[in-house]
Amino acid sequence: MKFIHSVFIDGQLRDTNDHTLVLEANAGGRGALTVKGYVEKGQRVRIDLGIAGSTIAQWFSGFVTQVTPNENGYYRIIIRELCFLLDSQQSVSFQHTTIPEILAAITDNTGLQFVLPQNSDSHYQDKIIANFSHQGSGYQLLNNIGRAFEITDFTWYQQPDGFIWLGSYHDTVWSQRPVIIPPDLTTASAGGNVMQCMLFPPIRPHAKVNGKAIQKVVVVGDEMTLTWRTSTGQTTPEQRQIRQAFPELAAGYHLPKFGVVVAVTDKATAGQLNDPFRPRYAADVQVLDENGQPDKTVPVYKALPLPVGAGGNEQGNMATPTEGTMVELAFAYGRTDKAFIRTVLGYGWSLPDIAPDEQLLQQRAEVFQRTTPNGHQYRATDGYQTDDAMIKQDIADRYIGTFGQQTVQVDGLSYEDIGRKVIESLGNVEIMAGDNIELGTLGNLHTATAGELVDIIGGLRRSVAGETQHYQAPQTWLGNSETNILQLLQRLMAVTEAIATTSANHTHNSKPPDQSSQFISQSNQVKDLTETLIPMIKA
């Protein structure tokens, strides 16, 4: 049986002395060849394999990465598959994205073309995820696509034509086309997962040979070495050594995990100690897997400490999370006995109104404190709001208060230093004091009322004017409750008028006037008026 190995450099067939080709699952293929004729780095390479008299098909598509001159006009070259371009950094960031959108970005960066299965029942080709971001190699990016979109048995490989296929292994052509290689066609085996046989060009990584999914294919001359995993999740000796030396890596304790709060562990009273033995400010947490589902293989973590905003005796910014809240778990020093809640997340809950650059502290819709982007602050509650301070000072250019009812109780002195004060009331205004009330002003004092002004004074009232006292009214009462002094004055005026009239008309014949009796009567009237006025006059 004669095997055909055809090597084309930029479409030109070249003679070869030897070749070694390696293809691996989820990685770029490579090879080393000795070819005749000058070769430059970066030239395209195509390798066709087949059997004489049968189909010869393209098996490798790539480019030259290294060139070393050899004897007799030959050159030793190192080649890589086209997907080796993914070994470079490929950074992407998407929100609400799909696999085709991510692959389109890689195509824009590298020129590589991708193929997705068309008849998959999983529909991951059209699945939309919330976010996808990556900063690393393209190989890592493709593997992260499988994790982010939850693709079962995710795999990818470069096809012979240079297109890169990716998806679930169950959607590959290999999963439905098993290959049987009889033992008499094999030349050697090693380690239970390696088989050597003659060249079978159709066999590539992911092919199912004798019931085993091939992971690596090495072609040297006319022989082929096939390698497969002995079991699901098989690790390399190097990985096993690392995991044995660092068990926290094997368990993933060096990475943060997500979990959901299933219960608040305890409540604290002032002065009670919060320590690892009795973490009173803590929660019980169910760990989630990387796809956000409860990991039932892990029991509920009990009494994990919650984060606080400050440290100190009876200090902190604290709020226990509601059951069902998603939290981030971490493990100090990679130790499971030192697990703690590092962050409380808001996933899965409806959010309050919050705009960019706003700050909000909210207990529920009716109880919150908000700072707007322009610096306005708003506090609201449908319950009691109490400020308790030794000294409280409010400073504002303008203070506006709107109350349904206001009650102010001052146990000591209430002192106001005001530039100007105006009190407007649609109803009554009552001022009462258990002791003195004193009013003083350096300017004028005006009292105005549209109705009555009544002063009721139990003791002395004194009014002292430095210049003039002016009383003005259509009618005036001055005196006690029974006698108006002004009426007495009016009657005094009438008596005085009568005396004057009598004096002007009196007659006498060298004896008392004939009107003597009238004078005596008028004198008695004045006396009576005087005796009435005297009690109302303060000495």
Secondary structure, 3 states (H helix, E strand, C coil): CCEEEEEEECCEEECEEEEEEEEECCCCCEEEEEEECCCCCCCEEEEEEEECCCCEEEEEEEEEEEEEECHHHEEEEEEEEHHHHHHCEEEEEEEEECHHHHHHHHHHHHCCCEECCCCCCCCCCCCCEEEEEEEEEHHHHHHHHHHHCCCCCEEEEECCCCCEEEEEHHHCCHHHCCECCCHHHEEEEECCCEEEEECCCCCCCCCEECCEEEEEEEEECCEEEEEECCCCCCCCHHHHHHHHHCHHHHHCCCCCEEEEEEEECCCCCCCCCCECCECCCEEEEEEECCCCCECCCCCCEEEEECCCCCCCCCCCCCCCCCCCCEEEEEEHHHCHHHEEEEEECCCCCCCCCCCCCCEEEEEECCEEEEECCCCCEEEECCCCCCCCCCCCCCCCCCCCCCCCCCCCCCCCCCCCCCCCCCCCCCCCCCCCCCCCCCCCCCCCCCCCCCCCCCCCCCCCCCCCCCCCCCCCCCCCCCECCCCEHHHHHHHHHHHHHHHHHHHHHCCCCCCCCCCHHHHHHHHHHHHHHHHHHHHHCCC
